[in-house]
Amino acid sequence: MSTSLLTAKTRIALPDSATLIKQAAAFYREHDCDVTGDGEQTRISVSIGHIQLSSTD
């Protein structure tokens, strides 16, 4: 029996969303998690396990 994977994407617009994403990325980097992104650039996309956070300043 095959199992299908459910994927959901949610877009949240907060005034400080880029700051929150950068803080989350820094936290997970410090705890040896795989975090990818462009750091301090205007666009940041962070993947932590199966969670993806992205924002545009």
Secondary structure as GFF3:
##gff-version 3
##sequence-region A 1 57
A	DSSP	alpha_helix	17	30	.	.	.	ID=ss1
A	DSSP	beta_strand	43	48	.	.	.	ID=ss2
A	DSSP	beta_strand	51	56	.	.	.	ID=ss3
###
